[in-house]
Each structure stands twice: as C-alpha cells, then as structure tokens.
Amino acid sequence: MGRQWLLSALVMLCWACVGAQSSSDAGWPSYGNDAGGTRYSPARQIDRTNVARLQLAWTYRTGALEQKTELIRKATFEATPILVENRLFLSTPYNHVIALDAQDGRKLWEYDPQVNLSVNYSEVSSRGVSAWHDTKAKPGQPCRLRIFEGTLDGRLIALDGDTGKPCLDFGVKGEVNLATDAATATEWTGGYQVTSAPAIAGGLVITGSSIADNWKVETGRGIVRAFDARTGQLRWTWNPTPWSDKTEPRTGAGNAWSTLSVDAKEDLVFIPTGSSAPDYFGGIRKGDDKWANSVVALRASSGKFVWGFQVVHHDLWDYDVASQPTLFTWKDGTPAIVINTKMGHVFVLNRLTGVPLLPVEERPVPQSDIPGEQSWPTQPFPTISLVPEQISASDSWCVEKIKASRWEGVFTPPSLQGTIVFPGNVGGVNWGSAAYDPALHIMVANTNRLVAWVKLIPRDQFAAENKKQQDNRIFGEFGEEKGAPYGLYRTFLFSPDKLPCNPPPWGTTEAVDLFTGKKVWDVPAGTLVAGKQTGSITLGGPMITGGGLVFTSAAMDLNLHAFDIETGRELWKYSLPAGGQATPMTYILHGKQYVVLAAGGHGKLGTKQGDYVLAFALP
C-alpha cells in the first residue's frame, strides 16, 4: 500500500512539473520562439543531468535534394520550424511549405509555390514561415490559421494552416507580388527576394527583402512594407534610405534581409538593415547613409519612425545588421534591445528610445585613399566585443600577404593594393543571431573569426582580372558593381595548407553577461581539423532552454552540440547526416520534450547537403 502510494505520488509530481509549463510556454510559435527573438524556451524536461541520454525520436525527409536544378550548388537549408496547434510548419530552400505532426514527424500537407528554379537567384534559402490566427474567423472557417512565407521570386504567400491551400482572400489568389504591387513598382530592378520569415504585428504581416550584393549600383531599394493579414492590402511602407533617390546614378539596397522583431505591447517593430549599394565603394552615396546598417524602431501599426541606431556609418565592408534584434529586460526593469553585428560588436540599448544602456564611444578610424571616396571619420565602439580586434598570422605566406595589404585595425577601408578586413563579411555574428536566458541574463551567440581580403579594381581593369568568375563567398568571388568606377574581388585568406591564415579558434560559441558586459565563457565551434578544437565558420544560431542547456550546430563539422549554459562544458553531441546550418528549436507535446533541427547543409559554404528534419527526445 505504501509503495503504491509513493508511486502514485511520484506520477502526480511528474505531471505537475510538466503541467507547470503551459502549452504556449513550451511551444515555439515564431522563428526566434518569441517575437523578440530570444530563442529561449522554459522547457526543462531535458536538462544537464539527462541530456547525455538524448536520442533520435523521428526523422523527416523533405525531398528537396530530388529537385532537378542547378541551384543545388547554392541551396542551404536554414529553416527553423515553428510549432502552432501541435503542428510543425517549415520551408525548404525552394520555398515548399510543409506541415508535420509534431509528435511523429508525419507529413500533413505540402504546398509548392512553383518558384521558377531556372532563374539564377542570388540566395537559395528560406529561414522559415510565420503564423497568424484570425480571431474573427469562425471555428472550421478556412484560413482561421494563416501561414505566411516570402519566396525566392519576391512573393508573399498566405496559406491555410489546416489544409496548405492558398488563402484566396489574401492579395490575388493568396499572394502579393512584392516586386510589382507597391507604389514604387517601376523601381524594382531585379535581384529582389525574401529569405526570412515575415513579422506579425497585430493584424499586419511585415516583410523586408533580400537584394543581391555587389552586382550593380542601381539595384532595388530596401523598402519595408506592412500588409493587412486578411486582405493583403498594403498598409504602410518605410524607406531606410530616402536620400538614395537623389543620387546619380540612383543607389539602392539598405534592405532588411534578416528577421524583424516585434514588441506588441509598445506597438514597435525593429528593423535590422543592411548596407547600401554598392557595398565596397561609397563615392556615389556620400554621407553616413542613414538608415542603412542600423536597427530602426517603427510604430508597428503605422510605420512611423520612432528611433534609429546606426552600427556602421557609410559602410564599406558589407557589414549588414544580419542578426535579429533581441528584446529583453534590463536590470532596472527598462525594456532593452541587443544588436549583434558582423564586427562582433554588441550594442545594448533602451528599447523605447534607442539610447545606449552600456557605453558606446565614437572613435576615429582609418580613412580611404580611393579617389572619389569619402569614408566616415568615426565609428561607434560598444562596451562588448565578441571577437579580438587584432590579428596575427599562422605561417610565412600569410605574414607576407598581410604585410603587403592595408591593415590598420577594424574599419580599414578597401584599397587598390588589397585590404585586410577582420572579421570579414561573414561575421562576427551573422543571421544565426543570439539566444538570451532571462533568469541568468546570459546571451549566447556563434561567432566567426576569419581574415578576409578585399581589393578594389578600376573599371578599365576589371574585365581582365575577372577571367574566372567564382561563386563561393569563402574561397573568392568578383563583384562587378556596375555603375561604379570600381569592381571588387573579395576572399578569405587561407594558407597553402588550406587553413585560415589567422590562428584558431576560427569560430566560437560565446556566452556574455549582458548586465555586466563580461564574457562568461567561449568554446571553439566545430572544427576544420579532425581531432582538434579549431572552431570553424558558423552559419546558424544557438537555442537556450530552461534545463540549463545551449543547443547549437552551425559549424562546418556535422555535429549538434549541447553545452552547459553556465560553464560552456559540452554535455552531448550528435553526428548529423548533413550540415546543420540552421538554428534548433524545442517544444513539449503530450508531456514529452523534443529538440528539432533542420540538417541540409550549405551549398556555398561547402558542407554536406541533405534534406533532413531531425527530432530528438529522451527515451
């Protein structure tokens, strides 16, 4: 009797622990879990004491590798699924939207938007989808739950979450053509895509765009637009670079290609913007180029400008704000926002005003020696930096290459002789963004630490130098920058033994206390040399759970890792069937916690490609 009572009590206690987390708390309803992009889940069934027992629960194959297209060389599976009403929703590199049963990975439906795969898109990726509940819809009414996706060919599509069929009352037969359905339609000039999930704010769906880099001056403008989530009607637009209309020739970009964040309570949407075109020569776009390379707060309901913070003035390095802004609460209760950058700089600001909560200093930086260029005299430097500011070389070839190049520290301008850029355009912190633990006030991010090299090429010499076009952002590519007096060549520096020129680690997973600005720990992320902890390039982000764990893959080796949030000690590792260039997510369903990751590799990076969605759970 006593033993039976004890067993019953333990069972009840177990259910109480699970029940303490509501279905919403244990879900993952947006790309970064919450609309503020913390990538944190309170789910704690999997914790430091049992994560070593984690095992594969189910696998789903999207079939993306079966697509017969030359785009496979660029394709990358960067999606993070979302969980809504016990279903997982995700997108493939070719914009197929798939709904899965979250318990067993069984496919419920799939929608193919019929993207033309014969077009040579700049990017071949979709990081995910967004969900919106129509509170005015009656039970059983079509499109009560809407799933939104932006496509490689510049469409915004609304699908019925129950059936996968287009919501015919949205736009034209379920879609809005972003390249033609705006007042500025005649000025969209190609290279225009959407690669990140749109933001949801009230009854609006808000999207930026991905615009091809370095190909010409007169490219598309980076206008952000909000549409009615029911009808697809345009509600507002915001242009980050209105001055670009007056340049000759007219410049473009400044676009928000990464993920937007939303503060519903304050009616704010936070827009991370990239560099203005062309990336490496700014003689046509004179000035500081506001609001490119910034995070800007807009009134979500109207698009009205509230505040802006520029992380790079007059960008000459392709230093986009690639990370989703992270919303959190400061130690005195002030609403706060974190901006992670490709430079590894971390800016902590008041979310309502844009005023720094940790000191920021404007410092003089090296100036350009390129005729026609006028670089900005200062740049902002924050309290926190995730990468070193100095570099050294790993062998004699690298020493000579660096000596022959221009290098005067971060923000050394591009030159005709060749300039060292550290960290390069891959980061620092890229689109994988950061995760934040609200209990420990610890932020975790993956970083890159590679030496890049950029050379400007006078227009009359460009054709001769560009004899062999390479389509690999790591090992060398040309950019025509048509309409500018200079094209460019950029690469990362590798020694003759094919390893990066600077000493390792070449990529890290790092934890920082945001209240103090001090580093808590860092560990090499992956490896480029078997058996050694060198770190590698990371593309993808971390996730933190209430079980005291950090999950991340992202590196060039084929591993998903679990680290202790307080020490950085590795507690579990799983060998993936393909590259894990995505960010994991987690949820609790029917009392069981799952960790899910898209493993499909990265064509341009050269990791093993695949089409796997993997779910892990305790036995």
C-alpha positions in Angstrom: 0.0 0.0 0.0 2.8 2.4 1.0 4.8 1.6 -2.1 1.7 2.1 -4.4 1.0 5.4 -2.7 4.6 6.5 -3.3 4.5 5.6 -7.0 1.2 7.4 -7.4 2.6 10.5 -5.7 5.7 10.4 -8.0 3.5 10.2 -11.1 1.4 13.1 -9.9 4.5 15.1 -9.2 5.8 14.3 -12.6 2.6 15.5 -14.3 2.6 18.6 -12.1 6.1 19.5 -13.4 5.0 19.1 -17.0 1.8 21.0 -16.3 3.7 23.9 -14.8 4.7 24.8 -18.3 1.6 25.9 -20.3 1.3 24.8 -23.9 2.3 28.3 -25.1 5.4 28.4 -22.8 6.5 25.0 -24.1 5.9 25.8 -27.7 7.8 27.7 -30.4 5.3 29.9 -32.2 7.8 32.2 -34.1 11.1 31.9 -35.8 13.0 33.0 -32.7 10.4 31.4 -30.4 9.0 34.7 -29.1 8.5 37.8 -31.3 11.5 39.4 -29.6 13.9 36.7 -30.9 15.3 35.4 -27.5 15.5 31.7 -28.8 14.8 30.7 -25.2 12.4 28.0 -24.0 11.5 27.4 -20.4 11.1 23.7 -21.3 13.3 21.8 -18.8 12.4 18.1 -19.1 15.8 17.7 -20.9 18.4 19.1 -18.5 22.1 18.9 -17.6 21.5 15.6 -15.7 19.9 13.7 -18.5 20.8 15.3 -21.9 23.5 12.6 -22.4 20.6 10.2 -22.9 19.1 12.2 -25.7 18.3 10.1 -28.8 16.7 10.4 -32.2 12.9 10.3 -31.9 11.9 10.7 -35.6 13.3 11.8 -39.0 11.5 13.5 -41.9 13.0 14.0 -45.4 11.7 17.0 -47.4 12.7 15.6 -50.8 14.5 18.9 -51.7 17.5 17.0 -52.9 15.3 15.4 -55.6 14.7 18.8 -57.3 16.5 18.8 -60.6 18.1 22.2 -60.6 21.5 23.8 -60.9 20.6 25.9 -57.8 21.6 23.0 -55.6 25.1 24.4 -55.6 23.7 27.5 -53.8 21.0 25.8 -51.8 21.1 25.9 -48.0 18.5 24.5 -45.5 18.4 27.3 -42.9 14.9 26.9 -41.7 13.8 26.8 -38.1 10.3 25.2 -37.8 7.6 26.8 -35.7 5.1 24.9 -33.6 1.4 26.0 -33.8 -1.5 23.9 -32.7 0.6 20.8 -32.2 1.9 21.0 -35.8 5.3 22.0 -37.1 5.5 24.3 -40.1 8.7 24.8 -42.1 10.0 25.8 -45.5 12.6 24.2 -47.8 15.3 26.1 -49.8 12.9 26.1 -52.8 10.0 27.5 -50.7 7.9 24.4 -50.4 5.9 24.8 -47.1 5.4 21.7 -45.1 3.3 20.9 -42.1 4.3 17.9 -39.9 2.7 16.1 -37.0 4.9 17.4 -34.1 4.7 14.0 -32.3 5.9 11.7 -35.0 7.1 13.8 -37.9 4.4 12.6 -40.3 3.7 14.9 -43.2 0.2 16.5 -43.0 0.4 18.6 -46.1 2.9 20.3 -48.5 2.5 23.4 -50.7 4.7 24.1 -53.7 4.6 27.8 -54.8 6.1 26.8 -58.2 9.2 29.0 -57.9 11.0 29.1 -61.3 14.1 27.1 -60.5 15.8 28.0 -63.8 16.5 31.6 -62.5 20.0 32.2 -61.0 18.8 33.6 -57.7 21.5 35.3 -55.6 20.3 33.3 -52.5 18.6 29.9 -52.4 17.3 29.7 -48.9 14.2 30.2 -46.7 14.7 30.5 -43.0 11.1 29.8 -42.1 7.5 30.8 -42.0 5.2 32.8 -39.7 1.7 32.1 -38.3 -1.3 34.4 -37.6 -4.6 33.5 -36.0 -7.6 35.3 -37.4 -9.6 36.0 -34.3 -12.7 37.0 -36.3 -12.8 33.7 -38.1 -15.4 31.1 -37.0 -14.4 27.6 -36.0 -13.8 25.5 -39.1 -13.6 28.5 -41.4 -10.8 28.3 -44.0 -7.7 30.3 -43.1 -8.5 30.6 -39.4 -4.8 29.9 -39.0 -2.7 31.5 -41.7 0.9 30.5 -42.5 2.9 33.3 -44.3 6.1 32.8 -46.4 8.2 35.1 -48.5 9.7 33.5 -51.7 12.9 33.5 -53.7 11.0 35.2 -56.5 9.6 38.0 -54.3 6.1 36.9 -53.4 4.3 37.0 -50.0 2.0 33.9 -49.8 -0.7 33.2 -47.3 -1.7 29.5 -46.7 -4.5 27.8 -44.7 -2.7 26.2 -41.7 -5.2 23.3 -41.7 -5.0 22.4 -45.4 -2.0 24.1 -47.0 -4.2 25.7 -49.6 -3.8 29.4 -50.5 -6.0 31.9 -48.7 -7.8 33.2 -51.7 -8.9 36.4 -50.0 -5.3 37.5 -49.4 -3.9 39.6 -52.3 -4.5 37.9 -55.7 -5.4 34.2 -55.2 -3.4 34.0 -51.9 -0.3 36.0 -52.7 1.1 39.5 -53.1 3.8 40.1 -55.7 6.3 42.2 -53.8 8.1 43.2 -56.9 5.1 44.8 -58.6 2.4 45.5 -56.0 3.8 48.7 -54.5 3.6 52.4 -55.4 7.3 52.2 -56.4 6.8 49.2 -58.7 8.8 50.6 -61.6 11.9 50.9 -59.5 12.3 47.3 -58.5 15.1 46.3 -60.8 15.8 42.6 -60.0 17.9 40.7 -57.5 14.9 41.0 -55.2 14.0 38.1 -52.9 12.6 37.3 -49.5 14.6 34.8 -47.4 13.5 35.4 -43.8 10.1 34.8 -42.2 7.9 37.9 -42.1 7.0 39.5 -38.8 3.5 39.5 -37.4 2.2 42.6 -35.5 -1.5 42.7 -34.7 -3.4 42.2 -37.9 -0.3 43.1 -40.1 2.3 41.0 -41.8 5.5 42.9 -42.2 8.4 42.0 -44.5 11.8 43.2 -45.7 13.7 41.8 -48.6 17.0 40.2 -49.7 18.7 42.2 -52.5 21.7 40.8 -54.4 25.0 42.4 -53.3 27.8 43.8 -55.4 26.4 43.4 -58.9 25.4 47.0 -59.7 24.6 50.4 -58.3 21.0 50.8 -59.4 19.6 47.9 -57.5 16.3 47.6 -55.7 15.5 49.8 -52.7 15.2 48.2 -49.3 11.7 49.3 -48.6 9.9 47.6 -45.7 6.2 47.0 -46.1 3.2 46.0 -44.0 0.2 44.3 -45.4 -3.2 43.5 -43.9 -3.0 39.9 -42.8 -6.6 39.2 -44.1 -6.7 41.0 -47.4 -3.1 41.6 -48.4 -3.8 45.3 -48.8 -0.7 47.5 -48.4 -0.9 49.4 -45.1 2.4 51.2 -44.9 5.9 51.4 -46.3 9.2 52.6 -44.8 12.2 53.5 -46.9 15.5 53.2 -45.0 17.5 55.3 -47.5 15.2 58.0 -49.0 18.3 60.0 -49.9 19.2 57.3 -52.4 16.5 58.5 -54.8 18.6 61.7 -55.4 22.0 60.2 -56.1 23.3 59.9 -59.7 23.1 57.1 -60.6 20.4 56.1 -58.1 21.6 53.7 -55.5 19.6 51.1 -53.7 19.6 48.3 -51.0 19.8 49.2 -47.3 17.4 46.4 -47.1 16.2 44.3 -44.1 17.0 40.8 -45.2 17.3 39.3 -41.8 14.5 38.7 -39.2 12.5 41.6 -37.7 11.5 41.7 -34.1 8.2 43.0 -32.6 7.2 44.4 -29.2 3.4 44.1 -29.3 2.8 45.9 -26.0 4.7 49.0 -27.2 3.4 48.7 -30.8 7.0 48.6 -32.1 8.7 46.7 -34.9 12.5 46.6 -35.0 14.1 46.6 -38.5 17.7 45.4 -38.9 19.1 46.9 -42.2 22.0 46.0 -44.4 24.5 48.1 -46.4 23.6 50.4 -49.2 24.6 49.6 -52.8 27.3 49.2 -53.8 28.9 47.6 -50.7 32.5 48.5 -51.1 32.5 51.8 -52.8 30.6 54.7 -51.4 31.6 57.6 -53.6 28.1 57.8 -55.1 26.3 57.6 -51.7 28.1 60.3 -49.8 27.4 60.9 -46.1 26.7 58.4 -43.3 24.0 56.6 -45.3 21.3 56.5 -42.6 19.4 54.3 -42.1 21.4 51.6 -43.7 23.5 49.4 -41.3 21.1 50.2 -38.5 18.4 49.0 -36.3 15.3 51.2 -36.6 12.2 51.2 -34.4 9.0 51.9 -36.2 5.4 52.2 -34.9 4.2 48.8 -35.9 0.6 49.9 -36.6 1.6 52.9 -38.8 5.2 52.5 -39.9 6.1 55.9 -38.3 9.8 56.3 -37.4 10.4 56.2 -33.6 14.2 56.0 -33.3 17.3 54.6 -35.1 20.7 53.4 -34.1 23.4 53.0 -36.8 26.1 50.5 -36.1 28.3 51.4 -39.1 28.5 54.8 -40.7 29.0 54.9 -44.5 29.6 51.1 -44.7 32.5 50.0 -47.0 32.8 46.4 -45.7 29.4 44.7 -46.2 28.7 44.9 -42.5 24.9 44.3 -42.7 23.0 44.0 -39.4 22.4 40.3 -40.1 21.2 39.3 -36.7 17.6 39.5 -35.5 17.4 42.2 -32.7 17.0 40.5 -29.3 14.4 42.0 -26.9 15.0 41.6 -23.1 14.5 43.4 -19.8 17.4 45.4 -18.3 18.4 45.0 -14.7 16.3 48.0 -13.5 13.2 46.9 -15.5 13.9 49.1 -18.5 12.8 47.5 -21.8 16.0 46.8 -23.7 17.3 45.6 -27.1 20.5 43.9 -28.1 22.1 44.4 -31.5 24.7 41.8 -32.5 26.9 42.7 -35.5 29.2 41.2 -38.1 32.1 43.1 -36.4 31.4 41.2 -33.2 30.3 44.4 -31.6 27.3 44.1 -29.2 25.1 47.2 -28.6 22.7 47.2 -25.7 20.1 50.0 -26.0 16.9 51.3 -24.3 14.2 49.6 -26.5 11.9 52.6 -26.3 14.4 55.4 -27.1 17.5 53.8 -28.7 19.7 55.3 -26.0 22.7 53.1 -25.1 22.4 51.2 -21.7 26.1 50.2 -21.9 28.6 52.9 -23.1 29.2 53.5 -26.8 32.2 55.6 -28.0 32.7 57.2 -31.4 36.3 56.7 -32.3 38.4 57.9 -35.2 39.1 55.2 -37.8 41.4 54.9 -40.8 40.4 56.9 -43.9 40.1 55.9 -47.5 42.8 56.6 -50.1 40.5 55.8 -53.1 39.8 58.7 -55.4 36.2 59.8 -55.1 35.6 58.0 -51.8 34.9 59.9 -48.6 34.9 57.5 -45.7 33.3 58.5 -42.4 35.8 59.8 -39.9 34.5 57.9 -36.8 32.7 54.6 -36.0 30.8 53.5 -32.9 32.5 51.1 -30.5 30.4 49.4 -27.7 31.5 48.0 -24.4 31.1 44.4 -25.5 33.0 42.8 -28.4 32.9 39.1 -29.2 36.0 38.9 -31.4 39.6 40.1 -31.0 40.5 43.5 -32.5 44.0 42.4 -33.5 45.2 39.6 -35.8 48.3 37.5 -36.3 49.4 35.1 -39.0 49.7 31.3 -38.9 52.6 30.9 -41.4 55.1 32.9 -43.6 52.9 33.0 -46.6 50.2 34.6 -44.5 52.6 37.0 -42.9 53.8 38.3 -46.3 50.2 38.6 -47.6 49.1 40.6 -44.6 52.3 42.8 -44.8 51.5 43.6 -48.4 48.0 44.6 -47.6 46.5 47.6 -45.9 45.6 46.8 -42.3 45.1 49.4 -39.6 42.6 47.6 -37.5 38.8 47.2 -37.8 37.2 49.6 -40.3 40.4 49.8 -42.5 38.9 50.9 -45.9 39.1 48.9 -49.1 42.1 49.8 -51.3 43.7 49.1 -54.7 46.5 47.2 -53.1 44.1 45.0 -51.1 42.8 45.5 -47.6 42.6 43.1 -44.6 39.1 43.0 -43.2 38.7 41.4 -39.8 36.3 40.0 -39.1 35.1 39.7 -42.6 31.6 40.0 -44.1 30.6 36.6 -42.7 31.0 37.9 -39.2 31.3 38.2 -36.2 27.7 37.3 -35.7 25.7 36.5 -38.8 22.0 35.7 -39.4 22.1 32.9 -36.7 21.6 35.7 -34.2 21.8 35.2 -30.4 19.8 33.5 -27.6 19.1 35.0 -24.2 18.4 33.4 -20.8 16.2 35.8 -18.8 17.0 34.1 -15.5 20.8 34.2 -15.8 20.8 37.4 -18.1 23.3 35.5 -20.3 23.4 35.9 -24.0 24.9 33.2 -26.2 26.0 33.7 -29.9 28.0 31.9 -32.5 30.8 33.9 -34.0 33.2 33.8 -37.0 36.9 34.9 -36.8 38.3 34.7 -40.3 40.7 37.1 -42.0 39.1 38.5 -45.2 40.8 40.3 -48.0 39.2 42.9 -50.3 40.6 44.6 -53.4 39.0 47.3 -55.5 39.6 47.0 -59.2 39.4 50.1 -61.5 36.7 49.7 -64.1 39.1 49.6 -67.1 40.9 46.6 -65.5 38.0 44.7 -64.2 37.3 42.5 -67.3 40.9 41.4 -67.5 41.1 40.4 -63.8 37.7 38.8 -63.8 38.7 35.9 -66.1 37.3 33.2 -63.9 34.1 34.0 -62.0 33.8 32.0 -58.8 30.6 31.6 -57.0 31.8 30.9 -53.5 31.8 33.5 -50.8 34.5 31.8 -48.8 37.1 31.0 -51.4 36.9 34.0 -53.6 34.4 36.0 -55.7 34.3 39.0 -58.0 31.7 41.7 -57.8 31.1 43.9 -60.9 29.5 46.8 -59.0 28.2 48.0 -62.4 27.8 51.8 -62.5 30.6 52.4 -60.0 34.2 53.3 -61.0 35.4 50.2 -59.3 34.6 46.5 -59.2 35.9 44.3 -56.5 37.5 40.9 -55.6 37.0 39.5 -52.1 38.1 36.3 -50.4 39.1 34.9 -47.1 42.8 34.3 -46.6 43.9 30.7 -46.4 47.5 29.4 -46.0 48.9 26.9 -48.5 47.7 24.0 -46.3 44.1 25.3 -46.9 43.6 26.5 -43.4 42.7 30.1 -42.4 45.6 32.5 -42.1 44.9 33.5 -38.5 45.4 31.1 -35.6 42.3 29.3 -34.3 39.7 29.4 -33.0 38.1 30.3 -36.3 34.6 30.1 -34.9 33.2 30.1 -31.4 30.1 29.7 -29.3 30.3 32.5 -26.6 28.3 33.5 -23.6 28.2 37.1 -22.2 26.5 38.5 -19.1 24.5 41.4 -20.6 24.1 43.1 -17.2 27.9 43.4 -16.7 29.2 43.2 -20.2 31.6 40.5 -19.2 32.3 37.3 -21.1 31.2 34.2 -19.2 32.7 31.5 -21.4 33.6 30.7 -25.0 34.4 27.4 -26.7 35.5 26.6 -30.3 32.5 25.9 -32.5 33.2 22.8 -34.6 36.5 22.1 -36.3 38.3 22.2 -39.6 40.9 19.7 -38.5 39.8 16.3 -37.3 40.7 15.6 -33.7 41.5 19.3 -32.9 39.3 22.0 -31.4 40.0 24.7 -34.1 36.5 26.1 -34.5 35.1 26.7 -37.9 32.8 29.1 -39.9 29.4 29.1 -38.2 26.1 29.8 -40.0 23.2 29.2 -37.8 22.3 30.1 -34.2 22.0 28.8 -30.7 19.0 28.0 -28.5 18.8 28.1 -24.7 16.4 26.0 -22.6 15.2 26.1 -19.0 17.1 22.9 -18.4 20.3 24.9 -18.3 21.3 23.9 -21.9 22.6 25.6 -25.0 21.9 23.7 -28.2 23.7 24.6 -31.5 25.1 23.1 -34.6 26.0 25.8 -37.3 29.7 24.8 -37.7 31.3 23.1 -40.7 31.6 19.7 -39.0 28.4 17.6 -38.8 27.6 17.8 -35.1 24.7 19.1 -33.0 26.0 20.1 -29.5 24.5 20.7 -26.1 26.5 22.9 -23.7 26.1 23.8 -20.0 24.7 27.4 -20.1 26.8 28.4 -17.0 30.2 26.8 -17.9 30.2 26.0 -21.6 31.1 22.4 -20.9 29.9 20.1 -23.7 27.4 17.6 -22.3 26.1 15.9 -25.5 27.0 15.6 -29.2 25.2 14.0 -32.1 26.6 13.3 -35.6 24.2 14.8 -38.2 23.6 13.2 -41.6 24.2 16.7 -43.3 25.4 20.1 -42.3 23.5 21.8 -39.6 23.4 25.4 -40.9 20.2 26.2 -39.1 19.0 27.0 -35.6 17.4 24.4 -33.4 14.0 24.7 -31.7 12.3 22.9 -28.9 8.8 22.2 -27.5 6.8 20.0 -25.1 4.0 17.9 -26.6 1.9 15.4 -24.6 4.4 15.6 -21.8 7.5 15.0 -23.9 10.1 17.5 -24.8 11.5 17.4 -28.3 14.5 19.2 -29.8 14.2 19.7 -33.6 16.8 20.8 -36.2 16.9 21.1 -40.0 20.0 19.4 -41.3 20.5 20.2 -45.0 23.9 21.7 -45.4 25.1 24.8 -47.2 26.0 24.8 -50.9 28.1 28.0 -50.9 29.9 27.0 -47.7 30.5 23.5 -48.9 29.1 21.5 -46.1 27.4 18.2 -46.8 23.9 18.7 -48.3 20.7 16.9 -47.3 17.0 17.3 -46.6 16.6 16.1 -43.1 14.4 17.3 -40.3 15.5 15.6 -37.1 13.7 15.4 -33.7 15.4 14.3 -30.5 13.9 13.2 -27.2 14.7 11.3 -24.0 14.0 7.6 -24.2 
